[in-house]
Amino acid sequence: MTIKRKLNVVDDKVMIIKDLCKSFGSNHVLKDFDLELKRGESVVVLGKSGSGKSVLIKCIIGLLKPDKGSIQIFGKNIPDMGHDELDLIRAKVGFLFQSNALYDSMTVRENLEFPLRRHWIEVAQGEVDEMVMDALKDVGLAHTIDMMPVELSGGMRKRIALARTLILKPEIILYDEPTTGLDTITSKEIIELMIEIQQKYNTTSLIISHDMTCVKMASNRVVMLIDGKCYISGTYDELLKSEDPKVKLFFE
């Protein structure tokens, strides 16, 4: 069964990216890129490989410093933040890594507990156990709590990575190519889980992807990153009808 999007979007901008530029030598990856994200909205940034999608998401979470421009999240500019301020913001902004980034030497339980320790969140062990179990139930994998990542399938590891992202109850979730390396059926299951999470917690999602199934199912707005800029923005159906050759390439 395909889950339908029922996103509760309000006119409350939680992220405003303005005139963002990032170059590596003579390679100008982002050129005055603009983007606004409203609370409860699910936006997919669509672009070809090498178009700058990963650079964009790394700038958003503060792993890369832009050459120019601003990234306002909850009214605070990411490029101006020091390490401690970034840690505070990252507690509100979940990040699902393309590679999952699970710790192979830790059990599922320990992987999920790690963000709580990392952000120095003071909760009793009983509360930690409850938070871990709630996150695992959200992704349908409560039975894996004492398993090691190597014992899990690719789709299960993706779900555990999402559970770890959910443990801090983030207001924004950034997804970096969430379906890469997964088969068609598993990819669809992950996309449906993303939608379920969005509907349950009314999180705001920014999804980096070139998977057109993910774009169609998970977005209520699509931003096309072409030539380093926000080339065009609209719903999937609106872009599908576009006669612009650069846009049509993605739908062929």
C-alpha positions as CSV (number, residue, x, y, z in Angstrom):
1,M,0.0,0.0,0.0
2,T,1.4,3.4,-1.0
3,I,1.2,6.0,1.7
4,K,-0.3,9.3,0.7
5,R,1.4,12.6,1.8
6,K,-0.7,14.6,4.2
7,L,1.8,17.3,5.2
8,N,0.8,20.0,7.7
9,V,2.7,22.9,6.1
10,V,2.5,26.2,7.9
11,D,3.9,29.6,6.8
12,D,6.7,29.5,9.3
13,K,10.1,29.4,7.7
14,V,12.5,27.2,9.6
15,M,15.3,27.5,7.0
16,I,16.3,30.3,4.7
17,I,19.3,29.9,2.4
18,K,20.3,33.1,0.6
19,D,23.0,33.7,-2.1
20,L,25.0,30.6,-1.1
21,C,28.3,30.2,-2.9
22,K,30.9,27.4,-2.6
23,S,33.9,26.8,-4.8
24,F,36.8,24.4,-4.8
25,G,39.5,26.1,-6.7
26,S,38.1,26.9,-10.1
27,N,35.2,24.6,-9.7
28,H,32.2,26.8,-8.7
29,V,29.8,24.3,-7.2
30,L,27.1,26.6,-5.7
31,K,26.4,29.9,-7.3
32,D,24.0,32.2,-5.3
33,F,21.8,29.2,-4.4
34,D,18.5,30.2,-2.7
35,L,16.0,28.0,-0.8
36,E,13.3,28.5,1.8
37,L,11.9,25.7,3.9
38,K,8.6,26.0,5.8
39,R,7.7,24.1,8.9
40,G,6.1,20.7,8.1
41,E,7.2,20.9,4.5
42,S,9.0,18.1,2.5
43,V,11.4,19.5,-0.1
44,V,13.5,17.4,-2.4
45,V,16.6,18.9,-3.9
46,L,17.0,17.2,-7.3
47,G,20.2,17.3,-9.3
48,K,22.6,15.2,-11.4
49,S,25.6,13.5,-9.8
50,G,28.3,16.2,-9.2
51,S,25.7,19.0,-9.3
52,G,26.5,20.1,-5.7
53,K,23.8,18.4,-3.7
54,S,26.2,16.9,-1.2
55,V,28.1,20.1,-0.9
56,L,24.8,21.9,-0.1
57,I,23.8,19.5,2.7
58,K,27.3,19.7,4.2
59,C,27.1,23.5,4.3
60,I,23.7,23.3,5.9
61,I,25.0,21.1,8.8
62,G,28.2,23.1,9.2
63,L,30.6,20.5,7.8
64,L,31.7,22.9,5.1
65,K,31.9,26.7,5.3
66,P,30.4,28.5,2.3
67,D,32.5,31.2,0.6
68,K,29.5,33.5,0.7
69,G,25.8,33.7,1.6
70,S,23.7,32.8,4.7
71,I,22.0,29.7,6.0
72,Q,19.4,30.7,8.6
73,I,18.0,27.8,10.7
74,F,15.5,28.8,13.3
75,G,16.7,32.4,12.8
76,K,20.4,31.7,13.4
77,N,23.1,31.8,10.7
78,I,25.0,28.5,10.5
79,P,28.3,29.9,8.9
80,D,28.6,32.3,11.9
81,M,28.4,29.6,14.5
82,G,31.1,28.2,16.7
83,H,31.5,24.5,17.6
84,D,29.2,24.7,20.7
85,E,26.5,26.6,18.9
86,L,26.5,24.1,16.0
87,D,26.1,21.2,18.5
88,L,23.0,22.9,19.9
89,I,21.5,23.4,16.5
90,R,22.4,19.8,15.4
91,A,20.3,18.5,18.3
92,K,17.3,20.0,16.5
93,V,18.4,19.0,13.0
94,G,18.6,15.3,12.3
95,F,20.9,14.0,9.6
96,L,20.4,10.6,7.8
97,F,23.8,9.8,6.2
98,Q,23.9,8.2,2.8
99,S,26.2,5.5,4.1
100,N,24.1,5.2,7.4
101,A,27.3,5.7,9.4
102,L,26.4,3.1,12.1
103,Y,29.2,2.1,14.4
104,D,30.1,-1.5,13.6
105,S,31.5,-2.2,17.0
106,M,28.3,-1.1,18.8
107,T,25.0,-2.9,19.2
108,V,21.8,-1.3,17.8
109,R,21.0,-0.1,21.3
110,E,24.4,1.5,21.7
111,N,24.2,3.2,18.3
112,L,20.9,4.8,19.3
113,E,22.2,5.8,22.7
114,F,25.2,7.5,21.2
115,P,23.5,10.8,20.2
116,L,22.2,11.2,23.7
117,R,25.7,10.8,25.1
118,R,27.2,13.0,22.4
119,H,24.9,15.9,23.1
120,W,25.2,15.5,26.9
121,I,21.5,15.0,27.4
122,E,20.9,14.2,31.0
123,V,18.2,11.5,31.3
124,A,18.0,8.5,33.6
125,Q,18.9,5.1,32.1
126,G,15.2,4.0,32.3
127,E,14.3,7.0,30.1
128,V,17.1,6.2,27.7
129,D,15.8,2.7,27.4
130,E,12.3,4.0,26.7
131,M,13.6,6.5,24.1
132,V,15.6,3.8,22.3
133,M,12.7,1.4,22.2
134,D,10.3,4.1,21.0
135,A,12.6,5.0,18.1
136,L,13.0,1.4,17.2
137,K,9.2,0.9,17.2
138,D,8.9,3.9,14.9
139,V,10.9,2.1,12.3
140,G,9.5,-1.4,13.0
141,L,12.7,-3.0,14.4
142,A,12.3,-3.3,18.2
143,H,13.5,-6.9,18.0
144,T,17.0,-5.8,16.7
145,I,17.9,-3.9,19.9
146,D,20.8,-6.2,20.9
147,M,21.9,-7.1,17.4
148,M,25.1,-5.8,15.7
149,P,24.9,-3.8,12.4
150,V,26.7,-6.6,10.5
151,E,23.7,-8.9,11.3
152,L,21.2,-6.5,9.6
153,S,20.2,-6.2,5.9
154,G,20.8,-3.0,4.0
155,G,17.2,-1.9,4.5
156,M,17.3,-2.7,8.2
157,R,20.6,-0.7,8.6
158,K,18.9,2.3,6.9
159,R,15.9,2.0,9.3
160,I,18.3,1.8,12.3
161,A,20.1,4.9,11.0
162,L,16.7,6.7,10.8
163,A,15.8,5.5,14.3
164,R,19.1,7.0,15.6
165,T,18.2,10.3,13.8
166,L,14.8,10.3,15.5
167,I,16.1,9.7,19.0
168,L,16.5,13.4,19.7
169,K,13.1,14.2,18.2
170,P,14.5,16.7,15.6
171,E,12.4,19.4,14.1
172,I,14.2,19.1,10.8
173,I,15.5,16.0,9.2
174,L,18.1,16.1,6.4
175,Y,18.2,13.0,4.2
176,D,21.3,12.5,2.0
177,E,20.3,10.1,-0.9
178,P,18.2,7.9,1.4
179,T,17.5,5.2,-1.2
180,T,21.0,4.8,-2.6
181,G,22.2,1.2,-2.7
182,L,18.7,-0.3,-2.0
183,D,16.6,-2.4,-4.2
184,T,13.4,-1.1,-5.6
185,I,11.1,-2.7,-3.0
186,T,13.3,-1.7,-0.1
187,S,13.6,1.8,-1.4
188,K,9.9,2.2,-1.5
189,E,9.6,0.9,2.0
190,I,12.1,3.5,3.2
191,I,10.3,6.3,1.4
192,E,7.0,5.2,3.0
193,L,8.7,5.2,6.4
194,M,10.0,8.7,5.8
195,I,6.4,9.8,5.1
196,E,5.1,8.0,8.1
197,I,7.6,9.8,10.3
198,Q,6.8,13.1,8.8
199,Q,3.1,12.7,9.4
200,K,3.5,11.4,13.0
201,Y,5.9,14.2,14.2
202,N,5.2,16.9,11.6
203,T,8.9,17.2,11.0
204,T,10.3,19.3,8.2
205,S,12.3,17.4,5.6
206,L,15.0,18.3,3.2
207,I,15.8,15.4,0.9
208,I,18.8,15.2,-1.4
209,S,18.1,12.7,-4.1
210,H,18.3,11.8,-7.8
211,D,15.9,8.9,-7.3
212,M,12.7,9.9,-9.2
213,T,10.5,7.5,-7.2
214,C,11.7,9.2,-4.0
215,V,11.1,12.6,-5.6
216,K,7.6,11.7,-6.6
217,M,6.5,10.0,-3.4
218,A,8.3,12.0,-0.7
219,S,8.1,15.6,-1.9
220,N,5.4,18.2,-1.8
221,R,7.9,20.6,-3.5
222,V,10.9,19.9,-5.7
223,V,13.9,22.3,-6.1
224,M,16.2,21.6,-9.1
225,L,19.9,22.3,-8.6
226,I,21.3,23.0,-12.0
227,D,24.5,25.0,-12.7
228,G,24.9,25.7,-9.0
229,K,21.6,27.6,-8.7
230,C,18.0,26.9,-7.7
231,Y,17.1,26.6,-11.4
232,I,13.3,25.9,-10.9
233,S,11.0,25.0,-8.1
234,G,7.5,23.4,-8.1
235,T,5.5,20.3,-7.4
236,Y,6.5,17.0,-9.1
237,D,3.5,17.3,-11.4
238,E,4.3,20.9,-12.3
239,L,7.9,20.0,-13.2
240,L,6.7,16.9,-15.1
241,K,4.7,19.1,-17.4
242,S,7.6,21.5,-18.0
243,E,8.9,22.0,-21.6
244,D,12.3,23.2,-20.4
245,P,14.9,20.8,-21.9
246,K,17.0,20.9,-18.7
247,V,14.0,19.9,-16.6
248,K,12.7,17.3,-19.1
249,L,16.0,15.4,-18.9
250,F,15.1,14.2,-15.4
251,F,11.7,12.8,-16.4
252,E,12.7,10.9,-19.5
